[in-house]
Amino acid sequence: MTWVITRLCRDCVDQSCVDVCPVECIYAYTGDDLEKFPNQLYIHPEECIDCGACEPECPWEAIYEDASVPEVLEADTAHNALIMDQMDDFEVPEHDMKDTPTPDEVEANKRKWGLEG
């Protein structure tokens, strides 16, 4: 088992999860192919130790255990795994403080991606 950051993170990129990850397996894309790797964070599936510390820290509710990813977001599991082939284009980001989203913003983001919250 591993954890997956879904598209609910796209363009939100809170980074609170980065601070709590004990093995620093949460990465940001630094390359140029933003179509393949949109602006979000990614969990390296072979480095993740399945501790689950990241999930409650995400104010956007974007992180799921791989077996629990909602069907509408299912493709995000394989998408996270793509980073294994391009690690030169990823780095563990430094945490930038961001405003915590409101519950309405979280729900609007879920609806945007087809997930009813």
Secondary structure, 3 states (H helix, E strand, C coil): CCEEECHHHCCCCCCHHHHHCCCCCEEEECCCCCCCCCCCEEECCCCCCCCCCCHHHCCCCCEEEHHHCCHHHCHHHHHHHHHHHCHHHEECCCCCCCCCCCHHHHHHHHHHCCCCC
